[in-house]
Amino acid sequence: MAETPTFGRYAELPLDEMTPEQRAAYDSMVETRGRLPGPNKIYIHNPKLANVMGPLGAHFRTGYSLSEREREIAVVIICAKLHSAYPTNAHERAAKNAGLPSEAVEAMLTGLPTSFSDTREQVVYEMAVCLANARWVSKGLYDRAVEALGHVGITDVITLMGFYSSVSMTLAFYDVPSDAPGLER
């Protein structure tokens, strides 16, 4: 393992120093993602974990029950709550690029209230705020979520937030700054 940190406090594994299992996990992630972004640089150290996190992260990129805007609402709220610079910065940009109003994104980042005219987006927002703040889910919110998102959408929001909790905690622990490039590959 490289001695000098290359991604926050973490010293990324050079390709020629990876075990065969780490290299297989790396190759699989690069094949799926086209690159090795964010926490995946760290997950590669644990190839069994990387082989789970890679496909789970891929699930949330395309072809699942949430729109890009809905996904970014939940991700911005959980990343900001967990004070992790790298994913919060990335998803602030992604949320704005997805067409969410700048004022709403900035409110979510700072923990201020906001609202959305789209019913699904509003329900995702309310769920994310409730869950990120460890609050009791009211029967009214539950009923609105079932009606707007169905159980597939509800479980996608919950699992997405869990996934990004792991992402945020990993990157916070390794103190990865918002602009960290990591090793050139």
N, C-alpha and C positions, 0 to 999 in steps of 0.2 A: 504494500500500500504506500502511496506517495506520502512523504513526510509533511509537506507543506499544504495547508488547507487550500482548496481550489473553489469551493462552493460554500461560502460562509465559513463555519468552523470545520466543515467536512473535507477531508482529502479524498477526492474521487479516485476510484480504482482505474489505473491505466489499463487499456485493453490487454496488453501483454502480461499483466500481473493477475488477471482474473482467473479463477478456477474454471474448469470446463462447465460447471453448473452455472456460475455467474455469467460466463460468456454466452451460454445458451439463453439465459433469461434476458441478457442485454440484447442479443440478436432478435429475440421474439418481440421485445418492446419496440425496438427500432423498426422492425417489419410492420408492426401494428400502427405505430405513431409516426414513423418517418424520422423521428429524432428521439432524444432522451431528455425530456423537459423536467423541470422542477424536482419534486421529491423522488422521481424515478431514478435520478442519479444516485440517490442514497439507498433506495430500496434494492438496487442491484447487489449491494453488499450481502443481502439476505435473499438468495435466489428463490427459495420457496415462497417467501412473501411477495417478491416481484412477480412471480408467476400467477399470483392471485390478484394483486393490485392492478397489474397491467390490463387484464380483461375487464375488471370492474370499472376502471377509469374509462376504458373504451366504450362501455355500455352507456355512459353519460355523455358521449360526444354526439352521437347521431342515432336516429331510429328508435327512440324510446318515447315515453308518454308526455314529456314536458317540452315546451317550446324553448328556444334559446333564451328568450327574455325571462321565462319562468325559472329556468336553470340558474341564470345569473342573479336573479333576486335572492334565491336561497343561498347561493355560494357567496355572494358579497356579504350577506348578513352573518354567516358563520365565520368566514375568514376575518372580517373586521372584529367580531366578538372575541376571537382568539388572538388578536394582535400579532398576526404574522405578516410581515412586510411583503415578502415575495408574492404569495398568492393574492393578497389583498390588492396590491398594485396591478397585477395581471388581470384580475377580474373586475377591477374598477374600469379599466380600458375595455374589457370584453363586454361589460354591461352597457357601456355607452355606445360601443360599436353595434350592439344588438338592437339599439334604438330606444333604450330606456332613457327617460329624461335625466339630464345631468343633475337637476335639483333632487330628484328621487334617489339617484345613486349616492349623492353626497349626504343626504339624510340617512340612508341606510348605513353608510360608512361611519357616521358619527353617532349613531344610535338615536337619531331624532325620528319622530313619526313622519310617515308619508302615506300616500294612498295611490291606488291605481284604478282607472276607470274600467279596465278589463276584469271581469269577475274571477277568472282563474288566477290572474296575476295577483289580485288582492288576497285571494285565499292562500296562495303560496307565500306571500308576504306575511300574512297573519300567522300561518303555521311556523314559518322560519323564525319569526320574532319570538313566538311562544316557546318553541323548542330550544332556541339558542339561549333564552333566559331562564330555562328550567322552570317553566310555569305549567300549571295544570291546564290541560286542554279542555276547554268548556264544551258542553254538549252542543251549543250553538256553532262553535267553530268546527267541531267534528261533523255535524250535519251539513254545514256549508261545504266542507272539504269533500265529503262523500258525494254530494250533488255535483260539485264543479269538476272534481278530478277523478272520482271513482277510486277504488282501492288500489288499482295499479298506479295511478298518479300519486296517491298518498304515500305508498311505499317507495316510489321513486324519489319523492321529496325527502323523506326521512333517511333513506339510504344514501342519497346524494350528500346530505348534510353530514352524515356519519363519515363518509369517504373524505369530504373536505375538512372535517375535524382532524382526521388522521394526517392529511396533507399539511394543514396549518400547524399542528403540533410538531410534526417532523421538521418542518422548515423553521419554526420558532426555536426549537431545541438547538438546531445547528446554526442559529443566528444568521440565516441566509438573507442578505439585503435585497431590496426590491430590484436592483439592477444586476444581480450576480449572473455572469455568463457561464461560469464553469469551464471545464476543459474543452478545448477545440477537439472535435472528433472527426 
